Amino acid sequence: MTGDDDGYDVAQICLHGHVVNDRTHEFSQSNAQYCPQCGARTITQCQTCGIDIRGPEFGFEPGLDSSSYSPPPFCRACGKSYPWTEKTKEANPMPPRIFVSHSSNDTELVKVLVDLLEKAFSFGQDDIRCTSLPGYGLESGAHTSTTLQQELRGSQVVLGVLSQSGRHSDWVLFELGAAWGMGKRVIPLLFGIDYKDLPGPLAERNAVNASNHSEISEMVETVKKALGLELKSIATVHEATNKLVQVASQLGMQENALEDKTRPSLDPFVERHGVLWKRESSGRYEDLTYCPSCKLAMIEFPPGSNEMLLCSKCNFVAPFRPNELKSILSKLS
């Protein structure tokens, strides 16, 4: 009797994973070129290395219905997955364990962040979803919003990269808001922005300042506990953390320089109700109106008459009377 060289028969399985015959040598009369259940072609060997697909031991109590035999997911010789395993993975993909929500403008930031995660932990394929990075994005042809929604729901940790671009991104705010609503562990990472810049419910989260080494280390520890993982190398993690902190610090300095440069040129005037109002440094508005053309303070004319507010230079008239000014001002404040 021929078969597997270590005392096992050879199984015949269709490409979809149906067991056609678990004993192709003992019961060769049950062999079939095509599956009677689905019509798919059958195989008896690994399509990668050609080693037989192991069936039951010779001499074991026959099981003609093959109910006690399950097709192996991987080849015992080369380790490659069989066709039915690939189809199962495609039909039921595992969600990523970490979902990195970010703006597409922050590719360089997330590249350093994902590098830290990879150097800290041993991840499987597709354990990290970061759509802007090659190897971490969605499969070709995947429906973006539907797939991201499913993966967000299945993830264990959601990292929100909040830079100036990130905090103004509709996608980022949508993803983080959805994760918050699902009760996910959401960790906002601040790159070049302050805690006061966090929008809505995210302001209640314990955000991580990415330019602070100890806070990044705490974030790594949080991910470790949440996923039940162990650090690969403390020295390597320390090095990758330093790199992330350096990138975040440089971005923070750039944002501060840009803010200092633009602050003097900010226009203090706001147009409401057809006239200009001037905001004080405290954030309150002056109790004066300004001409939208000349930007000069308007006066009551004739004085004490409550007839009109007038620009003395171009004769522009406000669309409301002087005694309405305080009421309008209170609504602005």
C-alpha positions in Angstrom: 0.0 0.0 0.0 1.4 3.4 -1.0 0.8 6.8 0.5 2.5 9.3 2.8 6.0 8.1 3.8 5.3 8.1 7.5 2.3 5.9 7.6 -0.5 8.3 6.7 -2.9 8.1 3.7 -3.2 11.0 1.3 -6.3 13.3 1.3 -8.1 14.7 -1.7 -9.6 18.2 -1.1 -11.2 20.7 -3.4 -9.8 24.2 -3.8 -12.7 25.5 -1.7 -11.8 23.2 1.2 -14.4 20.4 0.9 -13.0 17.0 1.8 -13.7 14.7 -1.2 -11.8 11.7 0.1 -9.6 11.6 3.2 -8.1 8.1 2.1 -7.2 8.2 -1.6 -5.3 5.0 -1.4 -7.5 2.8 0.9 -10.6 4.0 -0.8 -9.5 5.0 -4.3 -13.0 4.4 -5.6 -14.1 7.6 -3.9 -11.6 9.7 -5.7 -13.0 12.5 -7.9 -11.4 15.0 -10.1 -14.0 17.6 -9.2 -15.8 18.3 -6.0 -19.4 17.0 -5.9 -20.4 19.8 -3.5 -19.2 22.9 -5.4 -17.6 21.6 -8.7 -14.1 23.0 -7.9 -11.0 21.1 -8.9 -9.5 18.7 -6.3 -5.9 18.4 -5.3 -3.9 15.8 -3.3 -0.6 17.7 -3.1 0.7 21.1 -2.0 0.7 23.4 -5.0 3.9 25.0 -3.9 6.2 22.2 -3.0 4.3 19.1 -4.2 4.2 17.2 -0.9 1.1 15.0 -0.3 -1.7 16.4 1.7 -1.7 14.2 4.8 -4.8 12.1 5.5 -5.6 9.7 8.5 -3.2 6.9 9.5 -3.3 3.6 7.6 -5.2 1.0 9.5 -7.3 3.5 11.5 -11.0 2.8 11.7 -12.4 3.9 8.3 -14.5 7.0 8.1 -16.1 7.0 4.8 -18.0 10.2 5.4 -14.8 12.0 6.2 -16.6 13.8 9.1 -13.7 13.3 11.5 -11.1 14.7 9.2 -10.4 18.4 8.8 -8.3 19.8 5.9 -5.0 21.2 7.2 -4.7 25.0 6.7 -0.9 25.0 5.9 1.5 22.6 4.2 3.6 20.8 6.8 6.6 20.8 4.5 6.9 24.3 3.2 4.5 26.2 5.5 2.6 27.8 2.7 -1.2 28.1 3.1 -3.5 25.9 1.0 -6.0 27.5 -1.4 -8.9 27.0 1.0 -7.0 28.8 3.7 -6.5 31.9 1.5 -10.2 31.9 0.6 -11.1 31.8 4.2 -8.8 34.7 5.0 -10.3 36.7 2.1 -13.9 35.9 3.2 -13.2 36.6 6.9 -10.3 39.0 7.1 -9.0 39.7 10.6 -9.3 43.4 11.6 -6.2 45.3 12.5 -5.2 45.4 16.1 -4.0 49.0 15.8 -5.8 51.6 13.7 -3.8 54.8 13.0 -6.1 57.7 12.2 -4.3 60.5 10.4 -4.3 63.1 7.6 -2.7 62.1 4.3 -0.6 65.3 4.7 1.1 63.6 7.7 2.7 60.6 5.9 6.2 61.4 7.3 4.8 61.5 10.9 3.0 58.2 10.7 6.0 56.6 9.0 8.1 57.3 12.2 5.2 56.3 14.5 4.6 52.9 12.7 8.4 52.3 12.8 8.3 52.7 16.6 5.4 50.2 16.8 7.1 47.7 14.6 10.3 47.9 16.6 8.5 47.6 19.9 6.3 44.6 19.2 6.1 41.5 17.0 3.0 42.1 14.8 1.4 39.8 12.3 0.4 40.8 8.8 -2.3 43.4 8.7 -2.1 44.0 12.5 -1.6 47.7 11.8 -3.8 49.8 9.5 -2.2 53.1 8.3 -3.7 53.9 4.9 -0.9 56.3 3.8 1.9 53.8 4.1 2.8 51.1 1.6 2.1 47.7 3.1 -0.3 49.0 5.7 -3.1 50.3 3.5 -6.3 48.8 2.1 -6.3 46.1 -0.5 -6.9 47.2 -4.1 -10.6 47.5 -4.9 -11.7 47.6 -1.3 -14.6 50.0 -0.5 -12.8 52.6 1.5 -15.5 53.9 3.9 -17.1 50.5 4.5 -13.8 48.7 5.1 -12.4 51.4 7.4 -15.6 51.4 9.4 -15.4 47.6 9.9 -11.7 47.7 10.8 -12.3 50.6 13.2 -15.0 48.5 14.9 -12.7 45.5 15.2 -9.5 47.3 16.3 -8.3 47.2 19.9 -6.3 50.5 19.9 -6.9 53.7 17.9 -4.0 56.1 17.6 -5.1 59.6 16.5 -2.3 61.6 14.9 -3.3 65.2 15.6 -1.2 67.8 13.8 -2.5 71.1 12.3 -3.6 69.0 9.3 -5.0 66.2 11.4 -7.2 68.3 13.7 -8.8 70.0 10.7 -9.3 66.7 8.7 -12.9 65.6 8.4 -11.8 62.0 8.1 -9.7 62.1 11.2 -12.4 63.7 13.3 -15.0 61.3 11.9 -12.8 58.2 12.7 -11.8 59.4 16.2 -15.4 60.4 17.0 -16.7 57.0 15.8 -14.0 55.2 17.9 -15.0 57.3 20.9 -18.6 56.4 20.4 -17.7 52.7 20.2 -15.9 52.9 23.5 -12.5 52.1 21.9 -9.2 52.9 23.5 -8.5 56.2 21.7 -5.0 57.7 22.2 -4.6 61.2 20.7 -1.0 62.0 19.8 -0.2 65.7 19.6 2.2 66.8 16.9 2.9 70.6 17.0 -0.4 71.5 18.7 -1.4 72.1 22.3 -3.9 70.3 24.5 -6.3 73.2 24.2 -6.5 72.6 20.5 -8.2 69.2 20.9 -11.7 69.3 19.5 -14.9 68.1 21.2 -14.9 64.9 23.3 -11.2 64.3 22.5 -10.3 67.1 24.9 -11.5 64.7 27.7 -8.9 62.1 26.6 -5.5 61.9 28.2 -3.6 63.0 25.1 0.1 62.3 24.5 2.5 65.0 23.7 4.6 63.4 20.9 7.6 65.7 21.7 7.8 64.3 25.3 9.9 61.2 25.6 8.2 60.0 28.8 4.7 60.4 27.4 5.6 58.4 24.3 7.1 55.7 26.5 3.8 55.6 28.5 1.9 55.3 25.2 4.0 52.3 24.3 3.3 50.7 27.7 -0.4 51.3 27.2 -0.4 49.6 23.8 1.6 46.7 25.3 -1.0 46.1 28.1 -4.0 46.6 25.8 -2.7 44.0 23.2 -1.1 41.7 25.7 2.3 41.9 23.9 5.9 42.0 25.1 8.6 44.4 24.0 11.2 43.0 21.6 14.1 45.2 22.6 14.2 48.0 25.1 17.2 49.6 23.5 15.6 49.5 20.0 12.4 51.0 21.4 14.4 53.8 23.1 16.1 54.6 19.8 12.8 54.7 17.9 11.2 56.8 20.6 14.0 59.3 20.4 13.4 59.6 16.6 9.7 60.2 17.0 10.2 62.8 19.7 12.8 64.6 17.5 10.4 64.7 14.6 7.5 66.0 16.8 9.8 68.6 18.4 10.9 69.9 15.0 7.3 70.2 13.9 6.4 72.0 17.0 9.1 74.6 16.5 8.0 75.1 12.9 4.4 75.6 13.9 5.5 78.1 16.7 7.7 80.0 14.2 4.8 80.2 11.7 2.4 81.4 14.4 4.8 84.1 15.5 5.3 85.2 12.0 1.6 85.5 11.1 0.3 86.9 14.4 1.1 90.6 13.7 -0.8 90.5 10.4 -4.0 89.1 11.8 -7.0 91.3 11.1 -8.7 92.2 14.4 -11.9 93.2 12.6 -15.0 90.9 12.1 -17.9 91.9 9.8 -21.3 91.3 11.3 -24.7 93.0 10.7 -23.3 95.1 7.8 -20.5 96.8 9.9 -17.1 96.0 11.3 -16.5 95.1 15.0 -13.1 95.1 16.6 -12.0 92.3 18.9 -9.8 93.2 21.9 -6.9 91.0 23.1 -9.2 89.6 25.8 -11.5 88.3 23.1 -14.3 90.7 23.8 -15.6 93.2 21.2 -15.3 97.0 21.6 -18.6 98.8 22.0 -17.9 100.7 18.8 -18.8 100.0 15.2 -16.4 100.5 12.3 -17.0 101.5 8.7 -16.5 98.4 6.4 -14.8 100.6 3.8 -12.7 103.0 5.8 -12.3 101.0 9.0 -12.9 104.2 11.0 -15.1 104.3 14.1 -18.6 105.4 13.3 -20.3 108.2 15.2 -23.8 109.0 16.3 -25.3 111.6 14.0 -26.6 114.1 14.8 -25.0 113.7 18.2 -27.5 112.5 20.8 -30.3 112.0 18.3 -30.3 108.2 18.0 -30.9 108.8 14.2 -28.0 107.0 12.7 -24.4 105.7 13.0 -22.3 107.4 10.4 -18.8 107.2 8.9 -17.5 110.7 9.0 -15.2 110.1 6.0 -17.4 108.3 3.4 -20.8 108.9 4.9 -21.6 105.2 5.2 -24.6 104.6 7.4 -25.0 101.5 9.6 -28.2 99.4 9.0 -29.3 99.9 12.6 -29.8 102.7 15.1 -27.4 103.7 17.8 -29.7 102.4 20.6 -29.6 98.9 19.0 -25.8 98.6 19.3 -25.6 97.1 22.8 -28.2 94.4 22.0 -26.3 93.4 18.9 -23.0 93.5 20.7 -24.3 91.2 23.5 -25.1 88.5 20.8 -21.6 88.8 19.3 -20.0 88.2 22.7 
